[in-house]
Amino acid sequence: MIDLQASAALEDARSSGAYVKRDLTIVRGTGAILYDDADNRYIDLVGGQGSANLGHAHPAILAALEHQMRDLISCPELFHNPVRAQYQDALCRAANMARVFLCNSGTEANEGALKIARLTTGRTNIVATMRGFHGRTMGALAATWEKTYRQPFEPLMPGVRHVPYNNIDKLAEAVDESTAAVLLEVVQGEGGVHPAQAGYLAAARRLCDERGALLILDEVQTGFGRTGYLFAHEADDVQPDILCLAKSIAGGVPMGAVLMSERIGALPPSAHGSTFGGSPLACAAALAALDVYQNTDLIPRARRLGEAVLAHLRANLPPMAREVRGRGLMIGVELRGKVAPVLRALQARGVLALPAGATVLRLLPPLVIEEADLWTAMAAVIDVLNNETSPLRAEA
Ligand SMILES: Cc1ncc(COP(=O)(O)O)c(C=O)c1O
């Protein structure tokens, strides 16, 4: 049994070093509440960085995993499997898409989408957006905007051009007969919680159709109820050619998906692959998760709570905050100073939240959060922004 006091030091010594960790050891969670190694309670607005829309230890996910793990955990797509078949059909129907390639993460979903776009169109170039985030593997990283993530690893996949988000004229200038696909988030998450403006995605859709490019929507962070819709693009009334999903797809179990419209058709044999993709264990969890998303009031509730929270934060905007943005329970508060001290002050008050860049406070509560906990957390956010930090102290 590992000494909990020593475990943080052990982890610091042995883990890659690629993550900047907070001074906190989380040992268990239930719903939207996390507990540290001293059994202190925290309201979770990190939501597993978007992977815990169903919260922690959701009973439907636990039951599905327990049941499936006794039957079969791994089964590569060399063979048919009934749980996978059922999930692929349910997911395609839910997203109004024809086919799906299952993988294991968001970056992998985007990587697959880029390959499929090249294969389908015979074109090489990708148009992505400034402040966009699509993952850390070489193709997805090339489409990611943040230079500090990209530059140390160049040369990356060539042929990616970045244009300003929410600017249809710049998009029109960039998309031509060499463009395989336009890759967009519906709300830019890591880049600072910037929602697509009304009409932007529809204009991108029309442009892609005119110029023979595919529209890829990266809904890795916005999918599965986060914005108050099963998929965020439903609110924009736009259908993509390729839809990338991951994070909360399987109730916290690692999984990703690349959904393809009828236009894409079936991929040629051996065009892509993944050992773990479509494992029965992940499919069972994902099937249970989809059932919760589709057959409970969780998503309309997220829409209603999100609207109430956005209105409340805007009505009580502390001087340190410039702007509140968001859709559903995906909320960003643009600050006049650095977010790091705000995160520390919130943690000291039992609330865990995320940054999105250096100056945006990002809130991704599990959709199952109790209303009382949500409002306690919002009071802490407003209080911390009013009292704990000033723009000057926030420079730390
Ligand atoms: C929009 C978007 N795409 C892709 C990714 C990468 O997902 P993963 O970390 O599962 O590779 C993320 C992760 O934050 C994301 O927000």
The ligand as an SDF file (V2000), in Angstrom:
LIG
                    3D

 16 16  0  0  0  0  0  0  0  0999 V2000
  -11.3860   20.3810  -29.3670 C   0  0  0  0  0  0  0  0  0  0  0  0
  -10.3650   19.3490  -28.9600 C   0  0  0  0  0  0  0  0  0  0  0  0
   -9.8580   18.5260  -29.8830 N   0  0  0  0  0  0  0  0  0  0  0  0
   -8.9550   17.5950  -29.5560 C   0  0  0  0  0  0  0  0  0  0  0  0
   -8.4920   17.4480  -28.2580 C   0  0  0  0  0  0  0  0  0  0  0  0
   -7.4760   16.4060  -27.9370 C   0  0  0  0  0  0  0  0  0  0  0  0
   -8.0800   15.3620  -27.2260 O   0  0  0  0  0  0  0  0  0  0  0  0
   -7.1870   14.2990  -26.4520 P   0  0  0  0  0  0  0  0  0  0  0  0
   -6.5540   14.9970  -25.3060 O   0  0  0  0  0  0  0  0  0  0  0  0
   -8.1790   13.2260  -26.0290 O   0  0  0  0  0  0  0  0  0  0  0  0
   -6.1900   13.7730  -27.4180 O   0  0  0  0  0  0  0  0  0  0  0  0
   -8.9880   18.3000  -27.2750 C   0  0  0  0  0  0  0  0  0  0  0  0
   -8.5000   18.1950  -25.8920 C   0  0  0  0  0  0  0  0  0  0  0  0
   -8.6200   19.0870  -25.0810 O   0  0  0  0  0  0  0  0  0  0  0  0
   -9.9490   19.2800  -27.6290 C   0  0  0  0  0  0  0  0  0  0  0  0
  -10.4590   20.1190  -26.7240 O   0  0  0  0  0  0  0  0  0  0  0  0
  1  2  1  0
  2  3  1  0
  2 15  2  0
  3  4  2  0
  4  5  1  0
  5  6  1  0
  5 12  2  0
  6  7  1  0
  7  8  1  0
  8  9  2  0
  8 10  1  0
  8 11  1  0
 12 13  1  0
 12 15  1  0
 13 14  2  0
 15 16  1  0
M  END
$$$$
